[in-house]
């Protein structure tokens, strides 16, 4: 007699079929955090993750406790319920991204049974990587993990937005008008340069209102410009980015913020923007869809 497959046997079957893929992802799944007000739901997801990675899974039933655990364990990946008693996935993602925790760039996957276009856009704008709609299959979970671990998006460190590049947001739960075919292409070096300089332009005015994040954004873009400049063999770009980095490093080390000096060091880079460029007029439009 042939016995029907149980949920456990189906789980093993799927994971066996994906063995090579899972082996590549497992080292990045050794420590996971689940923020979910429903213990049964968290336990189900936790068991699936353990079957995949044989790693540690920590759970929290509220945003507050989730943030406390995240600061203590430095998770490699986080799952958060979109909404529930004591849980707000959008707020959780925003606080992680804008905080100082080591895991602030770790993938965040929102889990929900009510994924609307509005909720997906709100989560995307908070820096979420992916959505996982309930009820989900083992295969769907693996696909989301594959997307955030093996196909990572460029990281955007701006002032009004912090998270994976929204122009390449690829949630399978949303295929609306704001999702363009060009959004999934890798940025060319020239596009990366323009993007970084636009973020620098938008960050300069924020030095007086959000100095901590403005400095973080400026340092990230200066470092990226120097890296791209080396790859492009653009000595001038490398030199200009290095000078900005020097000024920013001095500010970080001395604790003395000198906006005029930072603005002056940014001028050679800003001069690279096209004269008719209007992509960064007071906000980080470069990362908007």
Rosetta silent file (secondary structure, phi, psi, omega in degrees, C-alpha in Angstrom):
SEQUENCE: XXXXXXXXXXXXXXXXXXXXXXXXXXXXXXXXXXXXXXXXXXXXXXXXXXXXXXXXXXXXXXXXXXXXXXXXXXXXXXXXXXXXXXXXXXXXXXXXXXXXXXXXXXXXXXXXXXXXXXXXXXXXXXXXXXXXXXXXXXXXXXXXXXXXXXXXXXXXXXXXXXXXXXXXXXXXXXXXXXXXXXXXXXXXXXXXXXXXXXXXXXXXXXXXXXXXXXXXXXXXXXXXXXXXXXXXXXXXXXXXXXXXXXXXXXXXXXXXXXXXXXXXXXXXXXXXXXXXXXXXXXXXXXXXX
SCORE:     score description
SCORE:     0.000 S_00000001
   1 L     0.000  133.383  178.830    0.000    0.000    0.000 S_00000001
   2 L   -89.811  118.998 -179.277    1.306    3.459   -0.939 S_00000001
   3 L   -85.276  141.604  178.020    0.979    5.882    1.952 S_00000001
   4 L   -65.916  148.486  179.344    0.201    9.539    1.249 S_00000001
   5 L   -69.486  133.596  174.385    3.032   11.954    1.860 S_00000001
   6 L   -82.267  169.497  178.191    2.878   13.768    5.165 S_00000001
   7 H   -62.054  -34.913  179.868    3.761   17.462    5.479 S_00000001
   8 H   -67.653  -42.153 -179.773    7.076   16.408    7.009 S_00000001
   9 H   -68.145  -35.305  176.513    7.916   14.058    4.135 S_00000001
  10 H   -64.381  -39.366  178.418    6.981   16.731    1.602 S_00000001
  11 H   -61.041  -47.440  179.748    9.276   19.141    3.417 S_00000001
  12 H   -62.490  -40.052 -179.058   12.165   16.666    3.274 S_00000001
  13 H   -62.368  -46.672 -179.372   11.419   15.958   -0.401 S_00000001
  14 H   -62.785  -46.118 -177.851   11.506   19.622   -1.386 S_00000001
  15 H   -67.485  -30.971  176.747   14.664   20.307    0.577 S_00000001
  16 H   -68.416  -41.752  178.672   16.311   17.201   -0.895 S_00000001
  17 H   -62.540  -29.909 -177.160   15.471   18.365   -4.404 S_00000001
  18 L  -101.713   23.339 -171.359   17.032   21.732   -3.588 S_00000001
  19 H   -54.545  -47.244 -178.344   20.080   20.239   -1.836 S_00000001
  20 H   -65.215  -41.954  179.649   22.752   22.046   -3.849 S_00000001
  21 H   -63.751  -45.119 -178.958   20.949   25.359   -3.609 S_00000001
  22 H   -65.175  -36.414  178.970   20.416   24.983    0.122 S_00000001
  23 H   -61.562  -33.834  178.280   24.059   24.043    0.649 S_00000001
  24 H   -71.548  -34.009 -175.210   25.055   27.393   -0.863 S_00000001
  25 H   -86.198  -28.101 -171.435   22.648   29.312    1.355 S_00000001
  26 H   -50.604  -43.480 -179.722   23.112   27.464    4.645 S_00000001
  27 L   -60.373  -21.794 -179.765   26.217   29.380    5.851 S_00000001
  28 L   -95.960    8.854 -178.298   24.176   32.602    5.635 S_00000001
  29 L  -126.233   21.699 -176.204   21.308   31.108    7.637 S_00000001
  30 L   -70.543  -22.385 -177.019   23.125   29.979   10.765 S_00000001
  31 E  -141.333  108.969 -176.118   21.411   32.592   12.902 S_00000001
  32 E  -122.021  150.094  177.466   17.848   33.718   12.157 S_00000001
  33 E  -122.085  132.456  176.907   15.353   35.899   14.014 S_00000001
  34 E  -119.131  123.422  177.134   11.568   35.554   13.726 S_00000001
  35 E  -110.875  107.427 -173.632    9.309   38.321   15.062 S_00000001
  36 L  -152.403  127.485 -179.117    5.766   36.987   15.171 S_00000001
  37 L   -72.162  -12.557 -178.139    3.022   37.452   17.794 S_00000001
  38 L  -104.225  108.992 -177.094    1.688   33.940   17.089 S_00000001
  39 H   -55.808  -40.660 -178.002    3.893   31.213   18.640 S_00000001
  40 H   -63.386  -41.053  179.376    2.555   28.442   16.387 S_00000001
  41 H   -65.852  -43.001  178.968    3.348   30.422   13.251 S_00000001
  42 H   -65.232  -37.906 -179.427    6.840   31.252   14.489 S_00000001
  43 H   -65.883  -41.394  178.992    7.441   27.622   15.430 S_00000001
  44 H   -60.865  -49.724  179.579    6.440   26.386   11.961 S_00000001
  45 H   -63.966  -39.957  179.321    8.791   28.807   10.204 S_00000001
  46 H   -61.641  -41.127  179.075   11.535   28.073   12.724 S_00000001
  47 H   -64.431  -39.956  178.946   11.306   24.332   12.095 S_00000001
  48 H   -64.439  -42.438 -179.744   11.564   24.873    8.344 S_00000001
  49 H   -65.268  -39.011  178.333   14.619   27.089    8.744 S_00000001
  50 H   -65.066  -36.830  177.439   16.310   24.537   11.002 S_00000001
  51 H   -64.512  -31.202 -178.775   15.682   21.833    8.402 S_00000001
  52 H   -78.808  -47.851 -169.230   17.397   24.029    5.820 S_00000001
  53 H  -112.641  -14.688 -173.716   20.401   25.297    7.734 S_00000001
  54 L    58.610   27.348 -176.823   20.697   23.331   10.972 S_00000001
  55 L  -101.005 -168.962  179.979   21.259   26.749   12.509 S_00000001
  56 E   -92.211  139.213  177.625   19.925   28.725   15.448 S_00000001
  57 E  -126.297  123.029  178.625   16.486   30.327   15.312 S_00000001
  58 E  -109.081  144.138 -178.410   15.461   32.989   17.816 S_00000001
  59 E  -126.594  151.835  176.273   11.877   34.191   18.216 S_00000001
  60 E  -143.032  145.768 -177.553   10.197   37.277   19.630 S_00000001
  61 L  -100.172   -3.570  178.649    6.502   38.101   20.000 S_00000001
  62 L  -140.159  159.085  175.464    6.860   41.903   19.900 S_00000001
  63 H   -57.174  -45.969 -176.482    8.856   44.530   18.026 S_00000001
  64 H   -57.348  -48.650 -179.468   10.494   45.657   21.250 S_00000001
  65 H   -68.810  -35.347  178.794   11.747   42.196   22.134 S_00000001
  66 H   -62.449  -42.184  178.722   12.745   41.540   18.529 S_00000001
  67 H   -66.978  -37.087  177.578   14.945   44.631   18.444 S_00000001
  68 H   -62.939  -45.776 -179.817   16.522   43.667   21.767 S_00000001
  69 H   -65.563  -42.429 -179.540   17.365   40.189   20.479 S_00000001
  70 H   -58.719  -39.834 -179.825   18.646   41.540   17.170 S_00000001
  71 H   -70.482  -23.179 -177.524   21.090   43.820   18.980 S_00000001
  72 H   -88.625  -37.743 -171.094   22.312   40.897   21.082 S_00000001
  73 H  -106.484  -14.272 -178.310   22.716   38.088   18.546 S_00000001
  74 L    54.659   66.634 -177.622   23.415   39.880   15.231 S_00000001
  75 L   -65.897  150.281  177.317   21.110   37.686   13.069 S_00000001
  76 L   -83.195  -21.549  179.135   22.039   36.937    9.480 S_00000001
  77 E  -153.648  147.921 -179.004   18.401   37.108    8.382 S_00000001
  78 E  -131.137  139.459  173.898   15.157   38.344    9.929 S_00000001
  79 E  -117.790  134.108  179.990   11.520   37.465    9.381 S_00000001
  80 E  -138.558  136.912  176.407    8.827   39.769   10.726 S_00000001
  81 E   -68.002  142.328 -178.176    5.047   39.606   10.636 S_00000001
  82 L   -62.114  -43.602 -179.598    3.528   42.577    8.830 S_00000001
  83 E  -156.273  157.683 -178.859    1.119   43.348   11.677 S_00000001
  84 E   163.179  179.893 -179.366   -0.220   41.918   14.913 S_00000001
  85 L   -62.639  111.556  178.886   -0.358   42.509   18.646 S_00000001
  86 L    79.391    3.572 -177.940    2.861   44.327   19.484 S_00000001
  87 E  -126.635  130.829  175.079    4.285   43.756   15.999 S_00000001
  88 E  -138.081  103.455 -174.354    4.579   46.208   13.118 S_00000001
  89 H   -60.650  -37.186 -179.890    6.798   44.874   10.349 S_00000001
  90 H   -66.825  -45.721  179.674    7.263   48.242    8.652 S_00000001
  91 H   -65.746  -38.627  178.513    8.279   49.979   11.881 S_00000001
  92 H   -61.201  -47.439 -179.747   10.581   47.096   12.805 S_00000001
  93 H   -62.281  -43.023 -179.012   12.387   47.280    9.468 S_00000001
  94 H   -61.562  -41.996 -178.978   12.704   51.050    9.675 S_00000001
  95 H   -69.990  -35.437  176.802   14.244   50.910   13.156 S_00000001
  96 H   -64.534  -48.047 -176.809   16.698   48.185   12.150 S_00000001
  97 H   -64.240  -37.208 -175.992   17.821   50.113    9.072 S_00000001
  98 H   -93.702    2.347  179.291   18.209   53.414   10.911 S_00000001
  99 L   -89.837 -172.087 -178.435   19.836   51.918   13.995 S_00000001
 100 L  -110.301   11.902 -178.886   23.439   51.143   14.804 S_00000001
 101 L   -67.650  150.271  178.884   23.127   47.370   15.101 S_00000001
 102 H   -62.184  -26.663 -176.133   25.611   45.213   13.227 S_00000001
 103 H   -89.884   13.844 -173.232   22.696   43.471   11.510 S_00000001
 104 H   -61.643  -21.431  178.270   21.226   46.681   10.060 S_00000001
 105 H  -102.146    3.105 -178.703   21.956   45.480    6.507 S_00000001
 106 L   -66.692  148.086  178.547   20.780   41.902    7.052 S_00000001
 107 E   -58.580  137.646  174.707   17.909   40.687    4.833 S_00000001
 108 E  -120.750  124.991  177.751   14.433   41.295    6.226 S_00000001
 109 E  -114.899  123.427  178.098   11.524   39.230    4.909 S_00000001
 110 E   -88.313  131.345  179.695    7.990   40.297    5.835 S_00000001
 111 E  -109.581  129.951 -177.301    5.543   37.434    6.395 S_00000001
 112 E  -159.816  156.849  173.942    1.839   38.148    6.001 S_00000001
 113 L  -102.266   -3.142 -177.143   -1.492   36.748    4.877 S_00000001
 114 L  -129.544   64.223 -179.430   -2.706   40.151    3.691 S_00000001
 115 L   -83.931  104.516  175.545   -0.152   41.484    1.207 S_00000001
 116 L  -102.832  165.128  178.125   -1.705   44.460   -0.552 S_00000001
 117 H   -58.208  -39.478 -179.184    0.026   46.803   -2.970 S_00000001
 118 H   -65.173  -44.566 -178.573   -0.059   49.517   -0.300 S_00000001
 119 H   -69.213  -35.420  178.954    1.494   47.343    2.406 S_00000001
 120 H   -66.294  -42.834  179.281    4.168   46.043    0.044 S_00000001
 121 H   -65.934  -38.778  178.894    5.163   49.559   -1.000 S_00000001
 122 H   -63.964  -43.241  179.411    5.266   50.708    2.632 S_00000001
 123 H   -67.964  -40.838  177.303    7.496   47.786    3.581 S_00000001
 124 H   -57.914  -43.586 -178.488    9.685   48.315    0.525 S_00000001
 125 H   -71.036  -15.993  177.191   10.174   51.951    1.485 S_00000001
 126 L   -89.131   -6.298  177.524   11.182   50.875    5.003 S_00000001
 127 L   102.886   18.208  178.344   14.009   48.753    3.619 S_00000001
 128 L   -75.142  145.335  179.303   12.434   45.282    3.460 S_00000001
 129 L   -84.482  -47.902 -171.903   13.993   42.783    1.050 S_00000001
 130 E  -148.247  165.647  173.352   11.118   40.404    0.303 S_00000001
 131 E  -115.256  144.324  173.445    7.547   39.344    1.109 S_00000001
 132 E  -129.116  110.456 -174.825    6.412   35.827    2.012 S_00000001
 133 E   -86.577  132.960  174.596    2.664   35.397    1.773 S_00000001
 134 L   -83.947  145.952   -9.580    0.841   32.957    4.062 S_00000001
 135 L   -76.701  139.583 -177.287    0.089   30.172    3.554 S_00000001
 136 L  -113.881  155.925  177.416    3.410   29.502    1.884 S_00000001
 137 L   -94.943  165.017  176.694    4.987   26.327    0.593 S_00000001
 138 H   -58.720  -39.650 -179.333    8.460   25.051    1.394 S_00000001
 139 H   -64.601  -39.452  178.512    9.457   25.845   -2.176 S_00000001
 140 H   -64.269  -38.439  176.725    8.232   29.439   -1.852 S_00000001
 141 H   -62.260  -45.954  179.976   10.308   29.865    1.304 S_00000001
 142 H   -61.301  -39.503 -179.741   13.393   28.541   -0.464 S_00000001
 143 H   -64.931  -39.515  177.550   12.817   30.902   -3.377 S_00000001
 144 H   -66.227  -40.671  178.387   12.633   33.918   -1.070 S_00000001
 145 H   -63.900  -41.205  178.477   15.816   32.831    0.677 S_00000001
 146 H   -60.790  -40.781 -177.539   17.509   32.352   -2.667 S_00000001
 147 H   -63.728  -42.980 -175.035   16.503   35.870   -3.729 S_00000001
 148 H   -84.917  -23.385 -175.974   17.949   37.618   -0.673 S_00000001
 149 H   -98.804  -45.900 -175.406   21.036   35.459   -0.189 S_00000001
 150 L   -95.875  -15.631  177.691   22.211   34.404   -3.638 S_00000001
 151 L  -128.370   57.963 -175.900   20.869   37.373   -5.632 S_00000001
 152 L   -66.248  145.622  176.853   21.468   40.330   -3.303 S_00000001
 153 L   -90.931  157.752  175.977   20.568   43.813   -4.454 S_00000001
 154 L   -57.134  144.207  178.792   22.851   46.822   -4.184 S_00000001
 155 E   -90.392  132.742  179.018   22.682   48.503   -0.789 S_00000001
 156 E  -109.050  117.473  178.126   21.475   52.106   -0.728 S_00000001
 157 E  -112.861   89.722 -179.854   22.700   54.248    2.157 S_00000001
 158 L  -114.297 -156.063  178.359   20.930   57.571    1.729 S_00000001
 159 L  -101.223  -52.832 -179.291   19.148   59.897    4.153 S_00000001
 160 L   -84.166  -14.459  177.464   15.475   59.341    3.460 S_00000001
 161 L  -138.068  134.737  176.609   15.969   55.738    2.372 S_00000001
 162 E  -135.892  121.145  179.302   18.186   52.960    3.721 S_00000001
 163 E   155.850 -170.623  178.514   17.963   49.441    2.336 S_00000001
 164 E   -67.080  151.471 -176.261   18.291   47.307   -0.799 S_00000001
 165 L   -54.460  115.844 -177.494   17.943   49.100   -4.121 S_00000001
 166 H   -71.357  -20.002  178.814   14.210   49.672   -4.590 S_00000001
 167 H   -68.508  -15.846  178.858   14.575   49.952   -8.346 S_00000001
 168 H  -114.507   20.505  178.004   15.236   46.207   -8.338 S_00000001
 169 L   -59.368  126.523 -168.912   12.497   45.314   -5.835 S_00000001
 170 L  -129.595   34.215  179.189   11.343   41.928   -7.044 S_00000001
 171 L   -61.828  130.486  179.328    8.561   40.731   -4.763 S_00000001
 172 L   -73.408   -8.432  179.931    6.484   38.120   -6.549 S_00000001
 173 L   -86.031   -6.543 -177.694    3.461   39.452   -4.654 S_00000001
 174 L  -139.695  125.218  178.623    3.481   42.742   -6.557 S_00000001
 175 L  -133.623   37.323 -174.913    3.649   43.380  -10.277 S_00000001
 176 L   -74.995 -173.135 -173.460    2.049   46.809  -10.410 S_00000001
 177 L   -66.886  -17.111 -179.197    2.835   49.822  -12.584 S_00000001
 178 L   -84.830    1.896 -179.659    5.803   50.910  -10.474 S_00000001
 179 L  -104.776  109.017 -175.404    7.743   47.800  -11.438 S_00000001
 180 L  -102.980  154.317  177.675    9.664   48.386  -14.683 S_00000001
 181 H   -60.432  -35.816 -178.181   11.618   45.940  -16.780 S_00000001
 182 H   -70.357  -15.389 -176.387   14.668   48.150  -16.464 S_00000001
 183 H   -66.288  -25.416 -175.166   14.484   47.955  -12.673 S_00000001
 184 H   -90.489   -0.493  179.424   16.012   44.494  -12.582 S_00000001
 185 L   -79.331  147.977  174.285   19.125   45.390  -14.570 S_00000001
 186 L   -69.024  141.910  178.067   22.426   45.808  -12.869 S_00000001
 187 L   -72.092  137.917  174.451   23.553   49.415  -12.679 S_00000001
 188 L   -74.974  167.188  179.909   26.422   50.334  -14.947 S_00000001
 189 H   -59.500  -42.131 -178.901   29.455   52.057  -13.452 S_00000001
 190 H   -64.694  -36.214  177.712   28.354   55.413  -14.837 S_00000001
 191 H   -68.913  -37.169  177.842   24.899   54.976  -13.319 S_00000001
 192 H   -64.530  -38.950  178.722   26.435   54.064   -9.976 S_00000001
 193 H   -63.165  -48.427  179.887   28.534   57.211  -10.065 S_00000001
 194 H   -62.357  -41.426  179.911   25.514   59.414  -10.779 S_00000001
 195 H   -61.577  -46.734 -179.027   23.462   57.663   -8.129 S_00000001
 196 H   -62.438  -41.851 -178.184   26.156   58.116   -5.476 S_00000001
 197 H   -69.104  -36.886  176.588   26.638   61.795   -6.314 S_00000001
 198 H   -63.307  -39.099  177.525   22.900   62.439   -6.225 S_00000001
 199 H   -66.296  -39.652  176.351   22.738   60.899   -2.764 S_00000001
 200 H   -59.374  -45.156 -179.629   25.655   63.100   -1.688 S_00000001
 201 H   -59.827  -41.674 -178.738   23.794   66.152   -2.994 S_00000001
 202 H   -75.849  -23.981 -178.478   20.653   65.225   -1.054 S_00000001
 203 H   -79.932  -28.209 -176.536   22.622   64.388    2.110 S_00000001
 204 H   -57.100  -47.484  178.849   24.429   67.730    2.407 S_00000001
 205 H   -64.695  -24.331 -177.518   21.344   69.733    3.530 S_00000001
 206 H   -79.140   -5.770  178.302   20.548   66.983    6.060 S_00000001
 207 H   -59.685  -25.325 -179.728   23.808   67.564    7.949 S_00000001
 208 L   -92.191  -19.353 -176.482   21.922   70.090   10.067 S_00000001
 209 L  -110.619  -29.993 -179.816   18.761   68.036   10.624 S_00000001
 210 L  -143.927   65.235 -170.399   19.887   64.390   10.631 S_00000001
 211 H   -60.720  -39.511 -177.150   23.649   64.600   10.989 S_00000001
 212 H   -61.440  -50.441 -178.774   24.244   60.980   12.004 S_00000001
 213 H   -72.948  -33.539  177.776   22.507   59.447    8.979 S_00000001
 214 H   -61.746  -44.173  178.557   23.750   62.181    6.648 S_00000001
 215 H   -64.899  -40.530  178.996   27.343   61.390    7.616 S_00000001
 216 H   -63.103  -42.055  178.781   26.729   57.684    7.248 S_00000001
 217 H   -65.064  -44.552 -179.183   25.248   58.243    3.786 S_00000001
 218 H   -63.252  -42.311 -179.492   28.101   60.519    2.712 S_00000001
 219 H   -66.436  -39.639  179.746   30.778   58.082    3.885 S_00000001
 220 H   -64.318  -42.173 -178.308   29.079   55.168    2.140 S_00000001
 221 H   -71.308  -38.863  177.995   28.824   57.042   -1.153 S_00000001
 222 H   -61.919  -41.228  178.981   32.394   58.354   -0.993 S_00000001
 223 H   -65.712  -41.353 -179.999   33.664   54.819   -0.431 S_00000001
 224 H   -66.665  -39.670  178.671   31.572   53.481   -3.293 S_00000001
 225 H   -63.859  -39.520  178.607   32.763   56.228   -5.632 S_00000001
 226 H   -64.817  -40.759  179.077   36.372   55.471   -4.817 S_00000001
 227 H   -64.548  -46.486  179.455   35.789   51.784   -5.509 S_00000001
 228 H   -65.105  -39.298  179.508   34.018   52.456   -8.798 S_00000001
 229 H   -60.073  -39.406  177.023   36.675   54.980   -9.761 S_00000001
 230 H   -63.004  -44.590  179.839   39.381   52.361   -9.349 S_00000001
 231 H   -64.830  -29.981 -179.500   37.407   49.954  -11.535 S_00000001
 232 H   -90.756   -3.448 -175.099   36.941   52.632  -14.184 S_00000001
 233 L    57.615   36.400  179.126   40.596   53.756  -13.955 S_00000001
 234 L   -98.646   93.298 -175.867   39.271   57.256  -13.286 S_00000001
 235 H   -62.362  -39.925 -179.490   42.084   58.798  -11.247 S_00000001
 236 H   -62.211  -43.012  179.864   40.265   62.095  -10.806 S_00000001
 237 H   -64.227  -43.102  178.675   37.186   60.383   -9.391 S_00000001
 238 H   -60.272  -43.688 -179.096   39.296   58.332   -6.986 S_00000001
 239 H   -65.014  -44.282 -179.388   41.101   61.486   -5.820 S_00000001
 240 H   -64.758  -42.726  179.744   37.887   63.489   -5.366 S_00000001
 241 H   -68.015  -38.109  179.735   36.205   60.675   -3.444 S_00000001
 242 H   -64.213  -38.718  179.108   39.291   60.136   -1.284 S_00000001
 243 H   -65.290  -41.597  177.296   39.353   63.825   -0.304 S_00000001
 244 H   -64.347  -41.306  177.440   35.708   63.699    0.747 S_00000001
 245 H   -59.666  -39.773 -179.013   36.419   60.535    2.708 S_00000001
 246 H   -62.771  -45.543  179.478   39.289   62.284    4.492 S_00000001
 247 H   -63.166  -42.885 -179.361   37.091   65.189    5.584 S_00000001
 248 H   -67.894  -37.818  177.760   34.346   62.824    6.747 S_00000001
 249 H   -64.117  -41.577  177.418   36.825   60.624    8.603 S_00000001
 250 H   -60.670  -41.244  179.643   38.191   63.657   10.432 S_00000001
 251 H   -63.663  -40.484 -179.873   34.656   64.627   11.446 S_00000001
 252 H   -68.005  -39.564 -176.767   33.985   61.128   12.764 S_00000001
 253 H   -74.689  -37.214 -177.360   37.267   60.954   14.691 S_00000001
 254 H   -90.884  -19.937 -176.964   37.116   64.432   16.233 S_00000001
 255 L    76.181    9.555 -179.941   33.374   64.604   16.730 S_00000001
 256 L  -105.950  115.747 -179.192   33.417   68.067   15.172 S_00000001
 257 L   -89.995  126.449 -178.907   31.017   68.506   12.274 S_00000001
 258 L  -124.769   81.611 -177.582   32.081   71.093    9.689 S_00000001
 259 H   -53.816  -42.714  179.129   29.308   71.285    7.024 S_00000001
 260 H   -59.852  -40.057  179.201   31.060   74.008    4.961 S_00000001
 261 H   -66.547  -39.053  178.698   34.222   71.887    4.708 S_00000001
 262 H   -66.440  -42.475  178.917   32.198   68.826    3.741 S_00000001
 263 H   -63.326  -41.351  179.799   30.282   70.828    1.138 S_00000001
 264 H   -63.605  -42.371  179.391   33.514   72.222   -0.290 S_00000001
 265 H   -67.601  -22.187 -179.121   35.039   68.740   -0.559 S_00000001
 266 H   -84.038  -18.006 -173.506   31.896   67.576   -2.352 S_00000001
 267 H   -55.238  -46.371  179.460   31.988   70.272   -5.033 S_00000001
 268 H   -59.496  -33.592  178.503   34.255   68.431   -7.528 S_00000001
 269 H   -73.183  -43.882  179.792   31.937   65.437   -7.337 S_00000001
 270 H   -61.677  -29.547  179.822   28.767   67.511   -7.661 S_00000001
 271 L   -65.533  -16.003  179.083   30.249   69.121  -10.764 S_00000001
 272 L   -78.507  -13.684  178.447   29.987   65.717  -12.461 S_00000001
 273 L   -71.510  142.070  175.137   26.182   65.899  -12.434 S_00000001
 274 L   -58.694  146.769 -177.239   24.571   66.973  -15.709 S_00000001
 275 L   -60.518  -30.404 -178.673   23.480   70.605  -15.596 S_00000001
 276 L   -96.245   13.488 -178.024   19.861   69.628  -16.139 S_00000001
 277 L   -72.257  124.393  179.687   19.977   66.870  -13.538 S_00000001
 278 L  -126.034   28.561 -173.515   17.058   67.214  -11.165 S_00000001
 279 L   -80.394  -10.407 -176.298   17.132   63.816   -9.539 S_00000001
 280 L  -137.004   63.286  179.885   18.080   65.003   -6.073 S_00000001
 281 L   -96.303   77.454  175.563   16.157   68.132   -5.137 S_00000001
 282 L    85.273   -2.104  176.318   15.950   67.753   -1.409 S_00000001
 283 L  -151.866  164.241 -173.071   15.122   64.043   -1.394 S_00000001
 284 L   -84.087   64.689 -177.170   16.638   60.764   -2.486 S_00000001
 285 H   -65.094  -19.572 -178.843   14.769   60.412   -5.763 S_00000001
 286 H   -59.752  -28.377 -178.868   17.557   58.252   -7.115 S_00000001
 287 H  -103.046   11.448  177.174   16.214   55.324   -5.166 S_00000001
 288 L   -91.700  149.791  177.640   12.573   55.986   -5.940 S_00000001
 289 L   -81.383    0.000    0.000   10.721   53.967   -8.541 S_00000001
